[in-house]
């Protein structure tokens, strides 16, 4: 039953008293967020940051309901030690799939958020979150499956300028921050940050306070405000939001980097007890999302341990095994038996590119022992709909790999059902606001989704949206690249302004993997 707002005021009063009079401090306020993050069927996590220690909570109600009959979250006290960050877990009144409007209160004072002056000037930002919808099981014998369409947005490499911290001389590296407003206007359900969500400077990556400063500063730009408050946000890291440029497992501050990453994001989990890191998993509809850690176990490109019998590592064997075993388990739990149905897509998110064949030394292909092990095991397990979602390279492109099964899984590159084809795709989006490049002209894995004769990649700041659509028996994934202004880049020649090319659509039925091999052929 919904609680009246008077009870929230009483709760705040009691909390303030128990905290020894936080109300006497200098007017704490919301400085970043609120930001919906991990969402479950019966719980939603909302992240926020205040300027001073304060007591914070949210009031929320169904999107089409009465705000005067709102639910109230538990109150959380922010502190200087945790940089004013609060993570509120909302449970009361949460119904699967329901969208909610909410307001955020600091010491009992509602925080009003408005769009930037140059974008929807004067309009208040509608703050929303959604409980994860149920989808897998039939509610009853006569009820149909509850499959639904949804959209995610993704991007990487967000450099926000700050005087006194930036590169010396020349044009500032960051620009076109309004890209975040363009992402907001596409109304994604989820936003996936694919690494380098901030760029630590040398003032930042040597200590905890510097890292906190960078996240606090970069989250505060007004262009980001609407996107933060409305979509559910998930993230992986790459080198710049982990530590110094290109560093890996040798980074002395990596435990601090993990602490700060976990503090400023709201992923559903972070590593495993026996395998530290930031990797995790979540599900949304008929897509499983795997967020990988490409830094904690990385052997950097300049290191050459192979001559001493030690293969180079990016994910580490333990993380790779976790990924494969979870993929296999998840697929085994779902079937086309009429009572449930499988996830059609497995989206594997990682900071570095996985399938690209260009000469970049940081791509996963440059770790051949681990790369072959991971790909071979995916093939041998017969995992459906594997798509890598990556960032890092400061251009955008789609890559594709056809793997022919050979029936000999003990030999690199020869796993799988003999003669059968396994399709892998990679969607790369980079950069958001950092400097862009045209990307390498040669890449044997590149899959051209553009109709323009001279264009096969995105050489400007960009983001991507992925739409999961269609009926259960013909689900599809629609890929859309946009520039900073929100203009569609992979537009169909001669089509409508919003119509994508035919090659921008991936069908789940074409991504189903042949099952494991029955015996060797060579």
The 8 nearest C-alpha neighbors of each residue, nearest first, counted from 0:
[[1, 2, 92, 70, 91, 68, 69, 3],
 [2, 0, 70, 69, 68, 3, 92, 71],
 [3, 1, 70, 69, 68, 4, 0, 6],
 [2, 4, 5, 68, 6, 69, 1, 67],
 [3, 5, 7, 6, 2, 8, 69, 67],
 [6, 4, 8, 7, 3, 9, 2, 10],
 [5, 7, 9, 4, 8, 3, 10, 2],
 [6, 8, 10, 4, 5, 9, 11, 71],
 [9, 7, 11, 5, 6, 10, 12, 107],
 [10, 8, 6, 12, 7, 11, 13, 5],
 [9, 11, 7, 13, 8, 12, 6, 14],
 [12, 10, 14, 8, 13, 9, 15, 107],
 [13, 11, 9, 15, 10, 14, 8, 16],
 [14, 12, 16, 10, 11, 15, 17, 9],
 [15, 13, 17, 11, 16, 12, 18, 10],
 [16, 14, 18, 12, 17, 13, 20, 21],
 [15, 17, 13, 14, 19, 18, 20, 12],
 [16, 18, 14, 19, 15, 13, 20, 12],
 [19, 17, 15, 16, 20, 14, 21, 76],
 [20, 18, 16, 17, 21, 15, 22, 14],
 [21, 19, 22, 16, 15, 23, 18, 17],
 [20, 22, 23, 24, 15, 19, 53, 18],
 [23, 21, 20, 24, 15, 106, 26, 53],
 [22, 24, 21, 20, 25, 26, 19, 15],
 [25, 23, 22, 21, 26, 27, 20, 51],
 [24, 26, 27, 23, 51, 22, 21, 28],
 [25, 27, 24, 28, 22, 51, 23, 50],
 [28, 26, 51, 50, 25, 53, 49, 52],
 [27, 29, 49, 50, 30, 105, 26, 51],
 [28, 30, 49, 31, 48, 50, 110, 105],
 [29, 31, 49, 48, 50, 28, 219, 32],
 [32, 30, 48, 219, 47, 29, 218, 33],
 [33, 31, 47, 34, 227, 228, 48, 46],
 [32, 34, 47, 228, 46, 31, 45, 227],
 [33, 35, 228, 32, 46, 227, 45, 47],
 [36, 34, 45, 231, 44, 128, 46, 232],
 [35, 37, 231, 232, 265, 44, 45, 34],
 [38, 36, 267, 44, 266, 265, 43, 39],
 [39, 37, 43, 131, 130, 42, 36, 44],
 [40, 38, 131, 42, 41, 130, 43, 37],
 [39, 41, 131, 95, 130, 42, 132, 94],
 [40, 42, 93, 39, 90, 94, 95, 130],
 [43, 41, 90, 39, 89, 40, 38, 93],
 [42, 44, 38, 89, 88, 39, 37, 130],
 [43, 45, 88, 37, 36, 87, 35, 89],
 [44, 46, 35, 87, 34, 86, 36, 33],
 [47, 45, 86, 34, 33, 85, 35, 87],
 [46, 48, 33, 32, 85, 84, 31, 34],
 [49, 47, 84, 83, 31, 30, 85, 29],
 [50, 48, 29, 83, 30, 28, 51, 27],
 [49, 51, 27, 28, 30, 29, 83, 48],
 [52, 50, 27, 49, 53, 83, 28, 79],
 [53, 51, 78, 77, 83, 79, 27, 76],
 [52, 54, 77, 76, 106, 51, 55, 27],
 [55, 53, 76, 106, 75, 105, 74, 77],
 [56, 54, 105, 75, 74, 104, 106, 53],
 [57, 55, 74, 104, 72, 103, 73, 75],
 [56, 58, 103, 72, 102, 104, 71, 59],
 [59, 57, 71, 102, 101, 70, 69, 72],
 [60, 58, 101, 69, 70, 100, 99, 57],
 [59, 61, 69, 99, 100, 66, 64, 70],
 [62, 60, 99, 64, 63, 98, 100, 97],
 [61, 63, 99, 100, 98, 64, 60, 97],
 [62, 64, 61, 65, 99, 60, 100, 98],
 [65, 63, 61, 62, 60, 66, 68, 99],
 [64, 66, 67, 68, 60, 63, 69, 61],
 [67, 65, 68, 69, 60, 64, 59, 100],
 [68, 66, 65, 69, 3, 4, 60, 64],
 [69, 67, 66, 65, 3, 1, 2, 70],
 [70, 68, 60, 59, 66, 67, 1, 58],
 [69, 71, 1, 59, 2, 58, 60, 92],
 [70, 72, 58, 57, 7, 69, 59, 73],
 [73, 71, 57, 89, 56, 74, 58, 70],
 [72, 74, 56, 75, 71, 87, 89, 88],
 [73, 75, 56, 55, 72, 54, 76, 11],
 [76, 74, 55, 54, 77, 56, 85, 73],
 [75, 77, 54, 53, 55, 78, 74, 52],
 [78, 76, 83, 52, 53, 85, 84, 75],
 [79, 77, 52, 83, 80, 81, 82, 76],
 [78, 80, 82, 81, 83, 52, 51, 77],
 [81, 79, 78, 82, 83, 77, 84, 52],
 [80, 82, 79, 83, 78, 84, 77, 262],
 [83, 81, 79, 84, 80, 78, 211, 48],
 [82, 84, 77, 49, 78, 48, 81, 79],
 [85, 83, 48, 82, 47, 81, 77, 49],
 [84, 86, 47, 77, 46, 48, 87, 75],
 [87, 85, 46, 45, 44, 88, 47, 84],
 [86, 88, 45, 44, 89, 85, 46, 75],
 [89, 87, 44, 43, 90, 45, 86, 42],
 [88, 90, 43, 42, 72, 87, 44, 91],
 [89, 91, 42, 93, 41, 92, 88, 43],
 [92, 90, 93, 89, 70, 72, 71, 42],
 [91, 93, 94, 90, 70, 1, 0, 41],
 [92, 94, 41, 91, 90, 42, 130, 95],
 [93, 95, 97, 41, 92, 96, 130, 40],
 [96, 94, 132, 40, 130, 97, 131, 133],
 [132, 95, 97, 130, 131, 94, 129, 98],
 [98, 96, 94, 95, 130, 129, 99, 61],
 [97, 99, 129, 62, 128, 61, 96, 130],
 [100, 98, 61, 62, 60, 128, 127, 129],
 [99, 101, 127, 62, 59, 60, 126, 61],
 [102, 100, 59, 58, 126, 127, 99, 60],
 [101, 103, 58, 57, 59, 109, 104, 126],
 [102, 104, 57, 109, 110, 56, 58, 101],
 [103, 105, 109, 108, 107, 56, 55, 110],
 [106, 104, 55, 108, 107, 54, 28, 53],
 [107, 105, 54, 108, 53, 55, 104, 11],
 [106, 108, 105, 104, 11, 109, 8, 55],
 [107, 109, 104, 105, 106, 110, 103, 28],
 [110, 108, 104, 103, 111, 107, 105, 102],
 [111, 109, 103, 104, 108, 112, 29, 105],
 [112, 110, 109, 113, 123, 102, 124, 103],
 [111, 113, 124, 123, 110, 114, 224, 125],
 [114, 112, 123, 124, 122, 115, 121, 111],
 [113, 115, 119, 122, 120, 124, 118, 123],
 [114, 116, 118, 117, 221, 120, 222, 113],
 [115, 117, 120, 118, 114, 119, 121, 113],
 [118, 116, 115, 120, 119, 114, 177, 222],
 [117, 119, 115, 120, 116, 114, 180, 222],
 [120, 118, 122, 114, 121, 117, 116, 115],
 [121, 119, 116, 118, 122, 114, 117, 115],
 [120, 122, 119, 113, 123, 114, 116, 115],
 [123, 121, 120, 113, 119, 114, 124, 115],
 [122, 124, 113, 112, 114, 125, 121, 111],
 [123, 125, 113, 112, 114, 225, 126, 122],
 [126, 124, 123, 127, 100, 229, 228, 225],
 [127, 125, 228, 229, 101, 100, 124, 102],
 [128, 126, 100, 229, 99, 101, 125, 228],
 [127, 129, 99, 98, 35, 229, 100, 230],
 [130, 128, 98, 97, 99, 131, 96, 127],
 [129, 131, 96, 95, 40, 97, 38, 39],
 [130, 132, 40, 39, 96, 38, 95, 129],
 [96, 133, 131, 95, 130, 134, 40, 284],
 [134, 132, 95, 135, 96, 131, 40, 145],
 [133, 135, 145, 146, 284, 136, 132, 144],
 [134, 136, 339, 340, 133, 137, 341, 144],
 [137, 135, 339, 134, 338, 138, 144, 340],
 [136, 138, 144, 139, 338, 143, 142, 339],
 [139, 137, 142, 136, 140, 144, 143, 141],
 [140, 138, 142, 137, 141, 143, 136, 338],
 [139, 141, 142, 137, 138, 143, 338, 337],
 [140, 142, 139, 143, 138, 137, 144, 338],
 [143, 141, 139, 140, 138, 137, 144, 145],
 [144, 142, 145, 137, 141, 138, 139, 140],
 [143, 145, 137, 146, 142, 136, 134, 135],
 [144, 146, 134, 143, 147, 133, 137, 135],
 [145, 147, 134, 144, 471, 284, 148, 470],
 [148, 146, 145, 149, 284, 468, 134, 469],
 [147, 149, 468, 467, 469, 146, 150, 466],
 [148, 150, 467, 466, 188, 147, 468, 151],
 [151, 149, 466, 187, 188, 465, 467, 464],
 [150, 152, 189, 187, 465, 464, 188, 190],
 [153, 151, 464, 190, 463, 187, 191, 189],
 [154, 152, 191, 463, 190, 192, 462, 464],
 [153, 155, 462, 428, 192, 193, 429, 431],
 [156, 154, 193, 429, 390, 194, 430, 431],
 [155, 157, 195, 430, 431, 196, 433, 429],
 [156, 158, 432, 196, 431, 433, 197, 155],
 [157, 159, 433, 173, 432, 198, 197, 156],
 [160, 158, 173, 217, 157, 161, 432, 197],
 [161, 159, 173, 165, 158, 162, 171, 172],
 [162, 160, 164, 165, 163, 159, 216, 217],
 [161, 163, 164, 165, 160, 166, 171, 167],
 [162, 164, 165, 161, 166, 167, 160, 202],
 [165, 163, 162, 161, 200, 166, 202, 160],
 [166, 164, 163, 161, 162, 167, 160, 171],
 [167, 165, 168, 164, 171, 172, 169, 163],
 [166, 168, 165, 169, 164, 163, 171, 170],
 [169, 167, 166, 170, 171, 165, 172, 163],
 [168, 170, 171, 167, 166, 172, 165, 173],
 [169, 171, 172, 168, 173, 166, 167, 174],
 [172, 170, 173, 169, 160, 174, 165, 166],
 [173, 171, 434, 433, 170, 174, 158, 160],
 [174, 172, 433, 158, 432, 159, 160, 171],
 [173, 175, 432, 176, 172, 433, 171, 159],
 [176, 174, 177, 432, 178, 483, 173, 460],
 [177, 175, 178, 174, 432, 222, 179, 223],
 [176, 178, 180, 179, 175, 222, 181, 483],
 [177, 179, 483, 181, 176, 180, 175, 484],
 [180, 178, 182, 177, 181, 223, 222, 183],
 [181, 179, 183, 177, 182, 178, 222, 184],
 [180, 182, 178, 485, 184, 179, 183, 484],
 [183, 181, 179, 180, 184, 185, 178, 152],
 [182, 184, 180, 226, 186, 181, 185, 179],
 [183, 185, 181, 186, 182, 180, 485, 187],
 [184, 186, 183, 182, 187, 181, 464, 485],
 [187, 185, 184, 183, 188, 182, 230, 150],
 [188, 186, 150, 151, 189, 152, 185, 230],
 [187, 189, 230, 150, 151, 231, 149, 186],
 [190, 188, 231, 151, 230, 187, 232, 152],
 [189, 191, 152, 232, 153, 151, 231, 230],
 [192, 190, 153, 233, 234, 232, 193, 152],
 [191, 193, 234, 154, 155, 194, 153, 233],
 [194, 192, 155, 390, 235, 350, 154, 389],
 [193, 195, 236, 237, 350, 155, 235, 196],
 [196, 194, 156, 240, 239, 197, 237, 155],
 [195, 197, 157, 194, 156, 240, 155, 192],
 [198, 196, 195, 240, 157, 158, 199, 239],
 [199, 197, 239, 240, 158, 195, 200, 196],
 [198, 200, 203, 239, 204, 240, 197, 213],
 [201, 199, 203, 202, 198, 204, 164, 165],
 [200, 202, 203, 204, 199, 205, 243, 164],
 [203, 201, 200, 209, 204, 205, 164, 199],
 [209, 204, 202, 210, 200, 201, 199, 205],
 [203, 205, 242, 206, 199, 201, 210, 209],
 [204, 206, 203, 202, 252, 201, 209, 207],
 [207, 205, 209, 204, 208, 203, 210, 252],
 [206, 208, 210, 209, 211, 255, 205, 259],
 [209, 207, 211, 210, 206, 212, 203, 213],
 [203, 210, 208, 212, 211, 207, 206, 202],
 [209, 211, 203, 213, 207, 212, 208, 204],
 [212, 210, 208, 214, 209, 213, 215, 207],
 [213, 211, 209, 215, 210, 214, 216, 208],
 [212, 214, 210, 216, 211, 215, 217, 209],
 [213, 215, 217, 211, 216, 212, 218, 210],
 [216, 214, 212, 213, 218, 217, 211, 219],
 [217, 215, 213, 219, 214, 218, 212, 220],
 [216, 218, 214, 219, 215, 159, 213, 220],
 [217, 219, 215, 216, 220, 214, 31, 223],
 [218, 220, 217, 216, 31, 221, 215, 30],
 [219, 221, 222, 223, 218, 217, 224, 216],
 [222, 220, 224, 223, 115, 219, 114, 225],
 [223, 221, 177, 220, 224, 180, 179, 176],
 [224, 222, 221, 179, 226, 220, 225, 227],
 [223, 225, 221, 227, 226, 222, 228, 32],
 [226, 224, 228, 227, 223, 124, 229, 183],
 [227, 225, 183, 229, 228, 224, 223, 230],
 [228, 226, 34, 224, 225, 229, 32, 223],
 [227, 229, 34, 33, 225, 126, 226, 32],
 [228, 230, 127, 126, 226, 227, 128, 225],
 [231, 229, 189, 188, 226, 190, 232, 187],
 [232, 230, 189, 36, 35, 190, 188, 229],
 [231, 233, 36, 190, 189, 191, 230, 35],
 [234, 232, 191, 266, 192, 190, 36, 231],
 [235, 233, 192, 191, 193, 236, 232, 194],
 [236, 234, 194, 193, 290, 192, 291, 349],
 [235, 237, 194, 240, 195, 350, 241, 193],
 [238, 236, 194, 350, 195, 239, 240, 241],
 [237, 239, 241, 245, 244, 242, 240, 246],
 [240, 238, 198, 195, 241, 242, 199, 237],
 [241, 239, 195, 197, 198, 238, 236, 237],
 [242, 240, 238, 239, 256, 237, 236, 253],
 [241, 243, 204, 239, 238, 240, 199, 244],
 [244, 242, 246, 239, 245, 238, 204, 199],
 [243, 245, 246, 238, 239, 242, 199, 241],
 [246, 244, 238, 243, 247, 299, 239, 300],
 [247, 245, 244, 243, 238, 250, 299, 242],
 [246, 248, 297, 294, 249, 299, 250, 298],
 [247, 249, 295, 296, 297, 250, 294, 298],
 [248, 250, 247, 251, 246, 253, 298, 297],
 [249, 251, 253, 252, 248, 247, 246, 242],
 [252, 250, 253, 249, 254, 248, 255, 205],
 [253, 251, 255, 250, 254, 256, 205, 206],
 [252, 254, 256, 255, 250, 251, 257, 241],
 [253, 255, 257, 256, 252, 258, 251, 259],
 [256, 254, 258, 252, 253, 257, 259, 207],
 [255, 257, 253, 259, 254, 258, 241, 260],
 [256, 258, 260, 254, 255, 259, 261, 253],
 [257, 259, 255, 261, 256, 260, 262, 254],
 [260, 258, 262, 256, 261, 257, 263, 255],
 [259, 261, 257, 263, 262, 258, 256, 264],
 [260, 262, 258, 264, 259, 263, 257, 265],
 [263, 261, 259, 260, 264, 258, 84, 265],
 [262, 264, 260, 261, 259, 265, 214, 84],
 [265, 263, 261, 262, 266, 260, 233, 234],
 [264, 266, 36, 37, 267, 46, 261, 233],
 [265, 267, 268, 37, 233, 264, 36, 234],
 [266, 268, 37, 265, 279, 281, 269, 280],
 [269, 267, 266, 279, 270, 277, 280, 278],
 [270, 268, 277, 278, 279, 276, 271, 266],
 [269, 271, 276, 277, 278, 275, 279, 274],
 [270, 272, 274, 273, 275, 269, 276, 278],
 [273, 271, 274, 275, 270, 276, 269, 268],
 [272, 274, 271, 275, 270, 317, 276, 318],
 [275, 273, 271, 272, 270, 276, 317, 318],
 [276, 274, 270, 271, 272, 273, 277, 269],
 [275, 277, 270, 278, 295, 269, 292, 274],
 [276, 278, 269, 270, 292, 279, 257, 291],
 [279, 277, 291, 270, 292, 290, 269, 276],
 [278, 280, 290, 268, 269, 289, 270, 277],
 [281, 279, 289, 288, 290, 282, 278, 267],
 [280, 282, 288, 287, 289, 283, 279, 267],
 [281, 283, 287, 288, 286, 284, 280, 285],
 [284, 282, 286, 285, 287, 281, 131, 132],
 [283, 285, 286, 134, 282, 147, 146, 132],
 [284, 286, 342, 343, 283, 344, 287, 341],
 [287, 285, 344, 342, 284, 283, 345, 282],
 [286, 288, 282, 345, 346, 281, 344, 283],
 [287, 289, 346, 281, 280, 282, 347, 345],
 [288, 290, 280, 347, 348, 279, 346, 291],
 [291, 289, 348, 279, 278, 235, 280, 347],
 [290, 292, 278, 349, 348, 289, 293, 235],
 [291, 293, 278, 277, 294, 276, 314, 295],
 [292, 294, 314, 313, 291, 297, 295, 350],
 [295, 293, 247, 297, 296, 292, 248, 237],
 [294, 296, 248, 297, 276, 247, 293, 292],
 [297, 295, 248, 315, 294, 314, 313, 312],
 [298, 296, 313, 247, 294, 248, 312, 295],
 [297, 299, 312, 311, 247, 313, 248, 302],
 [300, 298, 301, 302, 247, 297, 246, 245],
 [299, 301, 302, 360, 361, 298, 303, 245],
 [302, 300, 299, 303, 298, 360, 245, 304],
 [301, 303, 300, 299, 304, 298, 311, 305],
 [302, 304, 305, 301, 306, 311, 300, 307],
 [305, 303, 309, 307, 306, 302, 310, 311],
 [304, 306, 309, 308, 310, 307, 303, 311],
 [307, 305, 304, 308, 303, 309, 310, 311],
 [308, 306, 305, 304, 309, 303, 310, 311],
 [307, 309, 305, 306, 310, 304, 311, 303],
 [308, 310, 305, 304, 307, 311, 306, 303],
 [311, 309, 305, 312, 304, 308, 368, 366],
 [312, 310, 298, 366, 309, 304, 305, 313],
 [311, 313, 298, 297, 315, 314, 366, 310],
 [312, 314, 297, 293, 315, 296, 298, 294],
 [315, 313, 293, 296, 318, 312, 319, 292],
 [314, 316, 312, 296, 318, 317, 313, 319],
 [315, 317, 319, 318, 320, 314, 369, 312],
 [316, 318, 320, 319, 315, 321, 274, 314],
 [319, 317, 321, 320, 316, 315, 314, 322],
 [320, 318, 316, 322, 321, 317, 314, 315],
 [319, 321, 317, 323, 322, 318, 324, 316],
 [322, 320, 318, 324, 319, 323, 325, 317],
 [321, 323, 319, 325, 320, 324, 326, 318],
 [324, 322, 326, 320, 325, 321, 327, 319],
 [323, 325, 327, 321, 326, 322, 320, 328],
 [324, 326, 328, 322, 327, 323, 329, 321],
 [327, 325, 323, 329, 324, 328, 322, 330],
 [328, 326, 324, 330, 325, 329, 323, 331],
 [327, 329, 325, 331, 330, 326, 324, 332],
 [330, 328, 326, 332, 331, 327, 325, 333],
 [329, 331, 327, 332, 328, 333, 326, 341],
 [330, 332, 328, 329, 333, 327, 334, 326],
 [333, 331, 329, 330, 328, 334, 341, 327],
 [334, 332, 341, 340, 331, 330, 339, 329],
 [335, 333, 340, 336, 341, 339, 332, 331],
 [334, 336, 340, 337, 339, 341, 333, 338],
 [335, 337, 334, 338, 339, 340, 333, 341],
 [336, 338, 335, 339, 340, 334, 137, 144],
 [339, 337, 336, 137, 136, 340, 335, 334],
 [340, 338, 136, 135, 337, 334, 333, 336],
 [339, 341, 335, 334, 333, 135, 342, 338],
 [342, 340, 333, 334, 343, 330, 335, 285],
 [341, 343, 285, 286, 344, 287, 340, 345],
 [342, 344, 285, 507, 341, 384, 286, 383],
 [343, 345, 384, 286, 342, 346, 385, 287],
 [344, 346, 385, 287, 384, 286, 288, 386],
 [345, 347, 288, 386, 387, 287, 385, 344],
 [348, 346, 387, 289, 388, 288, 386, 290],
 [349, 347, 388, 290, 389, 289, 387, 291],
 [348, 350, 291, 389, 351, 290, 193, 388],
 [349, 351, 237, 194, 390, 389, 193, 391],
 [352, 350, 362, 349, 391, 389, 390, 353],
 [351, 353, 362, 389, 363, 355, 354, 390],
 [354, 352, 363, 355, 362, 364, 351, 387],
 [353, 355, 352, 398, 356, 425, 444, 364],
 [354, 356, 444, 357, 353, 352, 398, 442],
 [357, 355, 442, 443, 444, 354, 358, 364],
 [356, 358, 442, 355, 359, 441, 439, 443],
 [357, 359, 360, 356, 442, 362, 439, 355],
 [358, 360, 361, 357, 362, 356, 365, 392],
 [361, 359, 362, 358, 300, 365, 363, 364],
 [360, 362, 359, 300, 363, 351, 365, 352],
 [363, 361, 352, 364, 351, 360, 365, 359],
 [362, 364, 353, 365, 366, 352, 370, 361],
 [365, 363, 366, 362, 367, 370, 353, 354],
 [366, 364, 363, 367, 362, 360, 361, 370],
 [365, 367, 364, 363, 311, 369, 370, 368],
 [368, 366, 370, 369, 364, 365, 371, 363],
 [367, 369, 371, 370, 366, 372, 310, 311],
 [368, 370, 372, 371, 367, 366, 373, 312],
 [371, 369, 367, 373, 372, 368, 366, 364],
 [372, 370, 374, 368, 373, 369, 375, 367],
 [371, 373, 369, 375, 370, 374, 376, 368],
 [372, 374, 370, 376, 371, 375, 369, 377],
 [373, 375, 377, 371, 376, 372, 370, 378],
 [376, 374, 378, 372, 377, 414, 373, 371],
 [375, 377, 379, 378, 373, 374, 380, 372],
 [378, 376, 374, 380, 375, 379, 382, 381],
 [377, 379, 375, 381, 376, 415, 380, 374],
 [378, 380, 415, 376, 515, 381, 414, 377],
 [379, 381, 377, 378, 382, 376, 515, 327],
 [382, 380, 514, 378, 512, 379, 515, 513],
 [383, 381, 380, 377, 512, 378, 327, 384],
 [384, 382, 511, 512, 385, 510, 381, 344],
 [383, 385, 344, 510, 345, 511, 343, 507],
 [386, 384, 345, 383, 423, 346, 344, 387],
 [387, 385, 424, 346, 425, 423, 347, 345],
 [386, 388, 425, 347, 346, 348, 424, 426],
 [389, 387, 348, 426, 425, 427, 347, 386],
 [390, 388, 427, 349, 350, 352, 348, 351],
 [389, 391, 427, 428, 429, 155, 350, 193],
 [392, 390, 351, 393, 350, 429, 155, 156],
 [391, 393, 394, 390, 429, 430, 438, 395],
 [394, 392, 429, 430, 435, 436, 391, 395],
 [395, 393, 429, 458, 457, 438, 392, 436],
 [394, 396, 428, 457, 427, 429, 456, 458],
 [397, 395, 456, 427, 457, 426, 398, 394],
 [396, 398, 426, 446, 425, 445, 427, 399],
 [399, 397, 445, 425, 446, 444, 424, 354],
 [398, 400, 424, 444, 423, 446, 425, 445],
 [399, 401, 423, 422, 402, 444, 424, 354],
 [402, 400, 422, 421, 420, 403, 423, 399],
 [401, 403, 421, 420, 400, 404, 422, 423],
 [404, 402, 420, 419, 418, 421, 401, 405],
 [403, 405, 415, 417, 416, 419, 418, 414],
 [406, 404, 417, 413, 414, 407, 415, 520],
 [405, 407, 519, 516, 417, 415, 414, 416],
 [406, 408, 519, 414, 413, 409, 405, 410],
 [414, 409, 407, 410, 413, 406, 415, 379],
 [410, 408, 407, 411, 414, 413, 412, 375],
 [409, 411, 408, 413, 407, 412, 414, 375],
 [412, 410, 413, 371, 409, 375, 408, 372],
 [411, 413, 414, 375, 410, 371, 408, 405],
 [414, 412, 405, 407, 410, 408, 411, 404],
 [408, 415, 413, 407, 406, 375, 405, 379],
 [416, 414, 404, 379, 516, 406, 515, 378],
 [516, 415, 417, 404, 515, 406, 419, 405],
 [418, 416, 405, 404, 406, 419, 415, 516],
 [417, 419, 404, 403, 405, 416, 420, 406],
 [420, 418, 404, 403, 417, 416, 513, 421],
 [421, 419, 403, 402, 401, 404, 422, 418],
 [422, 420, 402, 512, 401, 403, 423, 419],
 [423, 421, 401, 400, 510, 402, 420, 424],
 [422, 424, 400, 399, 385, 386, 401, 421],
 [425, 423, 399, 386, 398, 387, 400, 422],
 [424, 426, 387, 398, 386, 397, 388, 399],
 [425, 427, 397, 388, 387, 389, 396, 398],
 [428, 426, 389, 395, 390, 396, 388, 397],
 [427, 429, 395, 154, 390, 462, 463, 155],
 [430, 428, 393, 394, 155, 390, 395, 154],
 [429, 431, 393, 156, 460, 155, 433, 432],
 [430, 432, 157, 460, 156, 461, 155, 429],
 [431, 433, 157, 173, 174, 158, 430, 175],
 [434, 432, 158, 173, 157, 430, 156, 172],
 [433, 435, 172, 173, 432, 436, 430, 393],
 [436, 434, 393, 459, 460, 430, 394, 433],
 [437, 435, 458, 438, 393, 394, 459, 434],
 [436, 438, 458, 394, 439, 435, 457, 459],
 [437, 439, 436, 394, 458, 440, 393, 392],
 [440, 438, 441, 437, 357, 442, 358, 436],
 [439, 441, 438, 442, 437, 357, 455, 456],
 [442, 440, 439, 357, 443, 356, 445, 358],
 [441, 443, 357, 356, 444, 445, 355, 440],
 [442, 444, 356, 445, 441, 357, 355, 398],
 [445, 443, 398, 399, 442, 355, 356, 400],
 [444, 446, 398, 442, 443, 397, 447, 399],
 [447, 445, 398, 397, 399, 448, 444, 455],
 [446, 448, 455, 449, 445, 397, 456, 502],
 [447, 449, 502, 503, 446, 500, 489, 455],
 [450, 448, 489, 447, 451, 455, 454, 500],
 [451, 449, 492, 452, 491, 500, 448, 489],
 [452, 450, 454, 453, 449, 492, 455, 489],
 [451, 453, 454, 450, 449, 455, 447, 492],
 [454, 452, 451, 455, 450, 449, 456, 447],
 [455, 453, 451, 452, 456, 449, 450, 457],
 [454, 456, 447, 449, 448, 453, 457, 396],
 [457, 455, 396, 395, 454, 458, 447, 394],
 [458, 456, 395, 394, 459, 396, 437, 455],
 [457, 459, 437, 394, 436, 438, 456, 435],
 [460, 458, 435, 457, 461, 394, 436, 437],
 [461, 459, 430, 431, 435, 482, 483, 432],
 [462, 460, 482, 481, 431, 483, 430, 459],
 [461, 463, 154, 481, 428, 480, 153, 431],
 [462, 464, 480, 153, 479, 152, 481, 428],
 [463, 465, 152, 479, 151, 478, 153, 466],
 [466, 464, 478, 151, 477, 150, 476, 152],
 [465, 467, 150, 477, 476, 149, 468, 464],
 [466, 468, 476, 149, 148, 475, 150, 465],
 [469, 467, 148, 475, 474, 466, 476, 149],
 [468, 470, 474, 473, 475, 471, 148, 467],
 [471, 469, 473, 472, 474, 468, 146, 147],
 [470, 472, 473, 474, 469, 146, 144, 340],
 [471, 473, 470, 474, 508, 469, 507, 475],
 [474, 472, 470, 471, 469, 475, 508, 507],
 [475, 473, 469, 507, 470, 468, 471, 506],
 [474, 476, 506, 468, 507, 505, 467, 469],
 [475, 477, 467, 505, 466, 504, 506, 465],
 [476, 478, 504, 466, 465, 503, 475, 505],
 [479, 477, 465, 503, 464, 504, 476, 480],
 [478, 480, 464, 463, 489, 481, 465, 477],
 [479, 481, 463, 488, 462, 487, 489, 464],
 [482, 480, 487, 486, 485, 488, 461, 462],
 [481, 483, 461, 485, 486, 484, 460, 462],
 [484, 482, 178, 485, 461, 460, 175, 181],
 [485, 483, 482, 486, 181, 178, 177, 481],
 [484, 486, 181, 481, 482, 483, 487, 182],
 [487, 485, 481, 482, 484, 488, 483, 480],
 [486, 488, 481, 480, 490, 489, 485, 497],
 [487, 489, 480, 481, 490, 486, 482, 479],
 [490, 488, 449, 499, 487, 480, 500, 479],
 [489, 491, 499, 488, 498, 500, 487, 492],
 [492, 490, 500, 499, 494, 498, 493, 450],
 [491, 493, 494, 450, 490, 451, 500, 495],
 [492, 494, 491, 495, 490, 496, 498, 450],
 [495, 493, 491, 492, 498, 496, 490, 497],
 [494, 496, 498, 497, 493, 491, 490, 499],
 [495, 497, 498, 494, 490, 487, 491, 499],
 [496, 498, 495, 499, 487, 490, 494, 491],
 [499, 497, 495, 490, 491, 494, 496, 500],
 [500, 498, 490, 491, 489, 503, 497, 501],
 [501, 499, 491, 503, 502, 490, 489, 448],
 [500, 502, 503, 504, 499, 491, 448, 505],
 [503, 501, 448, 504, 500, 505, 447, 449],
 [502, 504, 478, 500, 501, 448, 477, 499],
 [503, 505, 477, 502, 476, 501, 478, 506],
 [506, 504, 476, 475, 507, 477, 503, 502],
 [507, 505, 475, 509, 508, 474, 476, 504],
 [506, 508, 510, 509, 474, 475, 343, 384],
 [507, 509, 510, 506, 511, 473, 474, 472],
 [510, 508, 507, 506, 511, 505, 422, 384],
 [511, 509, 384, 507, 508, 422, 383, 512],
 [512, 510, 383, 508, 509, 384, 507, 513],
 [513, 511, 383, 381, 421, 382, 514, 510],
 [514, 512, 381, 416, 419, 511, 515, 421],
 [513, 515, 381, 512, 416, 516, 380, 415],
 [516, 514, 379, 415, 416, 381, 380, 517],
 [416, 515, 517, 406, 415, 518, 417, 514],
 [516, 518, 515, 406, 416, 519, 417, 415],
 [517, 519, 406, 516, 520, 407, 417, 416],
 [520, 518, 406, 407, 521, 405, 517, 516],
 [519, 521, 406, 405, 518, 417, 407, 418],
 [520, 519, 405, 407, 406, 413, 417, 518]]
